[in-house]
């Protein structure tokens, strides 16, 4: 007998959350950079002031409209990105609404933005913290995979995932047996020879499988993430302690005394930069330590390290170096996509053992 419940979780909800938050962070940084470069223009002329939070509301409305109006994983991904852009555009003006004089440049606003993003992330993580989902949740998530069958877009991985969810549901619902029978009898979508996008995806997957088995692969991964951590940490140290000092002062032995003095009077933003980069480094070293034991667990640690860099470090770096933060954000997003791709590949080739 299936127990009754009101809320049913999406197994892949965390992926949408990450798209949402990365888009929101990118929106905040790009807006601030654009305003800095253009001298903070005012839209609306001498009479009106059209705050960009209104554009944020419009983007969020578009995201909701897409979700309410259309079906499919592609629409959900697009909505998560558009909604994230809208939310980032909206929350960027938080300084105006927590101060009596509508101060957009209110310094603690960066901390407030940071807290909002982290709270959203923690809430979703808490909702999906349980490793086991209910039979109904597995069944409903299998149905979501089968949506692709209705539009003739079901690929082999989606088929395997749907069957796995049905197996995990325990077949306690009569529908589950019928769904599995249909899936087993279904021929999945083949990749058309002239479909460049699908062929590229297939080529990348095949290339990864060949490269990942090479003995030197893990050493390349270790070297890459060590290099990433060292360069990011050095960038922050230079930004905080050496920017504007000049070569004469840097080469002078007095610089060490200045560093000691400066370290005792760091601002909130500077302290947050160093702390977040250090925490990101901890996850990097955990990933390196776990890599010989479990690639999936190691990649998860690398993923968390990158997410900390995106959600926390880059936000604070922006207030010191807009261009550096934007470049760092773009690089981190590409690295995050690469790590998530490797996680998905490892799940396909080395799935977790069912309890």
C-alpha positions in Angstrom: 0.0 0.0 0.0 1.5 3.3 -1.1 1.5 5.9 1.6 -0.2 9.3 0.9 2.0 12.4 0.6 1.4 15.9 -0.6 4.7 17.0 -2.1 6.6 15.0 -4.6 10.2 15.8 -5.4 12.0 16.0 -8.7 15.1 13.9 -8.5 17.0 16.3 -10.9 15.7 19.5 -9.1 19.2 20.4 -7.9 20.4 20.7 -11.5 17.7 23.3 -12.2 18.6 25.1 -9.0 22.3 25.4 -10.1 21.3 26.7 -13.5 19.1 29.3 -11.7 21.7 30.4 -9.2 24.6 30.5 -11.7 22.4 32.7 -14.0 21.4 34.9 -11.1 25.0 35.4 -10.0 26.0 36.1 -13.6 23.2 38.7 -13.9 24.4 40.6 -10.8 28.0 40.7 -12.0 27.2 41.7 -15.5 24.8 44.4 -14.5 27.3 45.9 -12.1 30.0 45.8 -14.7 27.8 47.4 -17.3 26.7 50.2 -15.0 30.3 50.9 -14.0 31.5 51.0 -17.6 28.6 53.3 -18.7 28.6 55.7 -15.8 25.3 54.4 -14.2 22.8 55.7 -16.8 19.2 56.4 -15.8 16.5 54.9 -18.0 13.4 57.0 -18.2 14.6 60.6 -18.7 14.3 63.5 -16.3 10.9 62.5 -15.0 10.9 58.7 -14.6 13.4 56.2 -13.3 12.8 52.7 -14.6 14.7 50.6 -12.1 16.2 47.4 -13.5 14.4 45.4 -10.8 11.4 45.8 -13.1 13.2 44.0 -15.9 14.0 41.3 -13.4 10.3 40.9 -12.7 9.6 40.7 -16.4 12.2 37.9 -16.8 10.8 36.0 -13.9 7.3 36.4 -15.4 8.6 35.0 -18.8 10.1 32.0 -16.9 6.8 31.2 -15.2 4.9 31.7 -18.4 7.1 29.1 -20.2 6.7 26.6 -17.3 2.9 27.0 -17.2 2.5 26.9 -21.0 4.9 24.3 -22.3 6.1 20.8 -21.4 9.6 19.3 -21.7 13.1 19.3 -20.1 14.4 21.8 -22.6 11.7 24.3 -21.5 12.5 23.6 -17.9 16.2 24.3 -18.5 15.5 27.5 -20.4 13.0 28.7 -17.7 15.6 28.0 -14.9 18.2 30.2 -16.7 15.7 33.0 -17.6 14.3 32.9 -14.1 17.8 33.1 -12.6 18.6 36.1 -14.8 15.4 37.8 -13.6 16.0 37.1 -10.0 19.6 38.3 -10.2 18.4 41.5 -11.9 15.8 41.9 -9.2 18.0 41.2 -6.1 20.8 43.4 -7.4 18.8 46.5 -6.2 18.3 45.2 -2.7 20.3 48.1 -1.3 17.6 50.5 -2.4 15.0 48.7 -0.4 16.8 48.2 2.9 18.0 51.8 3.3 16.0 55.0 4.0 17.8 57.0 1.3 17.4 54.2 -1.4 21.2 53.7 -1.5 22.0 51.3 -4.4 25.7 51.4 -3.3 24.9 50.3 0.3 28.1 48.3 1.1 26.4 45.5 3.1 24.1 44.8 0.2 26.6 42.3 -1.2 26.4 40.3 2.0 22.6 40.4 1.8 22.7 39.1 -1.8 25.2 36.4 -0.7 22.9 35.3 2.2 19.9 35.1 -0.1 21.7 32.9 -2.6 23.1 30.6 0.0 19.8 30.2 1.8 18.1 29.3 -1.5 20.8 26.7 -2.1 20.6 25.3 1.4 16.8 25.0 1.3 16.8 23.0 -1.9 19.7 20.8 -0.7 17.8 20.2 2.6 14.6 19.1 0.6 16.7 16.6 -1.4 19.0 15.5 1.3 17.4 12.1 1.8 19.1 9.7 -0.5 16.0 7.6 -0.9 12.9 8.8 -2.6 9.4 7.3 -2.1 8.0 4.8 -4.6 5.5 7.5 -5.9 8.4 9.9 -6.5 10.4 7.3 -8.5 7.2 6.5 -10.5 6.5 10.2 -11.2 10.1 10.9 -12.2 9.9 7.9 -14.6 6.8 9.5 -16.1 8.8 12.7 -16.7 11.5 10.7 -18.6 8.8 9.1 -20.7 7.6 12.6 -21.8 10.5 12.4 -24.2 9.0 9.3 -25.8 5.8 11.2 -26.7 7.8 13.7 -28.8 10.0 11.0 -30.3 13.1 12.4 -28.5 13.8 9.5 -26.0 17.5 8.6 -26.1 19.2 5.5 -24.6 20.2 7.3 -21.4 16.8 8.6 -20.7 15.4 5.1 -21.4 17.8 3.5 -18.9 17.1 6.2 -16.3 13.3 5.7 -16.6 13.7 1.9 -16.2 15.9 2.5 -13.2 13.3 4.7 -11.6 10.6 2.1 -12.3 12.8 -0.6 -10.7 13.3 1.6 -7.6 9.6 2.3 -7.3 9.2 -1.3 -6.4 6.4 -1.9 -8.9 3.8 -1.1 -6.2 1.6 0.7 -8.7 0.0 -1.2 -11.6 1.1 1.5 -13.9 4.8 0.8 -13.3 4.7 -2.7 -15.0 2.9 -1.3 -18.0 5.4 1.6 -18.3 8.4 -0.7 -18.2 6.9 -3.0 -20.8 6.4 -0.1 -23.1 9.9 1.1 -22.5 11.5 -2.2 -23.2 9.6 -2.5 -26.4 10.5 1.0 -27.5 13.2 1.8 -30.0 15.1 4.8 -28.8 15.9 7.8 -31.0 18.9 7.3 -33.2 21.2 10.2 -33.8 20.6 11.6 -37.4 23.9 11.7 -39.3 23.3 15.4 -40.2 22.5 16.5 -36.7 25.6 18.4 -35.7 24.5 19.0 -32.1 23.7 15.3 -31.3 26.8 14.1 -33.2 29.0 16.5 -31.2 27.5 15.3 -27.9 28.1 11.6 -29.0 31.7 12.4 -30.0 32.4 14.2 -26.6 30.9 11.3 -24.7 33.0 8.7 -26.7 36.1 10.8 -26.3 35.7 11.1 -22.5 35.2 7.3 -22.2 38.5 6.7 -24.0 40.5 9.4 -22.2 39.1 8.5 -18.7 40.6 5.0 -18.7 44.1 6.3 -19.4 46.5 6.0 -16.3 47.6 9.6 -16.6 44.0 11.0 -16.6 43.7 11.3 -12.8 47.0 13.1 -12.6 45.8 15.6 -15.2 42.6 16.2 -13.1 44.7 16.7 -10.0 47.1 19.1 -11.7 44.2 21.1 -13.2 42.3 21.6 -9.9 45.5 22.3 -8.0 46.4 25.0 -10.6 42.9 26.4 -10.4 43.0 26.7 -6.6 46.5 28.2 -6.5 45.8 30.8 -9.2 42.5 31.8 -7.7 44.0 32.2 -4.2 47.0 34.1 -5.4 44.7 36.4 -7.4 42.7 37.2 -4.2 45.9 37.8 -2.2 47.3 40.1 -4.8 44.0 41.9 -5.1 43.8 42.5 -1.3 47.4 43.1 -0.3 49.3 44.2 -3.4 47.0 46.1 -5.7 48.1 49.7 -6.1 51.3 49.2 -4.1 53.7 49.6 -7.0 56.8 47.5 -7.7 59.1 49.6 -5.5 57.1 48.9 -2.4 56.5 45.3 -3.3 60.2 44.6 -3.7 61.0 46.5 -0.5 61.3 44.3 2.6 58.9 46.6 4.4 56.1 45.0 2.4 56.1 42.1 4.9 55.4 44.4 7.8 52.7 46.1 5.7 51.1 42.6 5.0 51.0 41.9 8.7 49.4 45.2 9.5 46.9 44.8 6.7 45.9 41.3 7.7 44.8 42.7 11.1 42.4 45.2 9.6 40.7 43.4 6.8 37.3 44.6 5.8 34.3 42.2 5.7 34.5 41.8 2.0 38.2 41.1 2.1 37.8 38.5 4.9 35.0 36.9 3.0 37.1 36.6 -0.1 39.9 34.8 1.7 37.6 32.6 3.7 35.5 31.5 0.8 38.6 30.8 -1.4 40.0 28.7 1.5 36.8 26.7 1.9 36.7 26.2 -1.9 40.3 24.9 -1.5 39.3 22.5 1.2 36.8 20.8 -1.2 39.5 20.8 -3.9 41.9 18.8 -1.7 39.1 16.5 -0.5 38.4 15.8 -4.2 42.1 15.1 -4.8 42.2 12.7 -1.8 39.0 10.9 -2.9 40.0 10.6 -6.6 41.9 7.2 -6.3 38.9 5.8 -4.3 35.9 7.1 -6.1 35.7 9.3 -9.1 32.1 10.3 -8.6 32.7 11.4 -5.0 35.8 13.2 -6.0 34.0 15.0 -8.8 31.3 16.0 -6.3 33.9 17.6 -4.1 35.3 19.5 -7.1 31.7 20.6 -8.1 31.2 22.0 -4.6 34.5 23.8 -4.7 33.5 25.5 -8.0 30.0 26.3 -6.7 31.5 28.1 -3.7 33.7 30.1 -6.1 30.7 31.1 -8.2 28.2 31.7 -5.4 30.5 33.4 -2.9 34.0 34.2 -3.9 33.2 35.8 -7.3 30.5 38.0 -5.7 33.0 39.5 -3.3 35.8 39.8 -5.8 33.5 41.8 -8.0 33.6 44.7 -5.5 37.4 44.9 -5.9 37.9 44.0 -9.6 34.9 43.9 -11.8 36.6 42.6 -14.9 38.5 39.9 -13.0 35.3 38.7 -11.4 33.5 38.5 -14.7 36.4 36.5 -16.3 36.6 34.3 -13.2 32.8 33.7 -13.4 32.9 32.6 -17.0 35.8 30.3 -16.5 34.1 28.7 -13.4 30.9 28.2 -15.3 32.7 26.3 -18.1 34.6 24.2 -15.5 31.3 23.5 -13.6 29.7 22.3 -16.9 32.7 20.1 -17.5 32.6 18.5 -14.0 28.9 17.9 -14.2 29.4 16.2 -17.6 32.1 13.9 -16.0 29.7 13.1 -13.1 27.0 12.2 -15.5 29.4 10.0 -17.5 30.6 8.2 -14.4 27.0 7.6 -13.3 26.3 6.0 -16.6 29.4 3.8 -16.7 29.7 3.1 -12.9 26.2 3.5 -11.4 25.9 3.4 -7.6 25.2 0.0 -6.1 21.5 -0.3 -5.1 20.9 -1.1 -1.5 
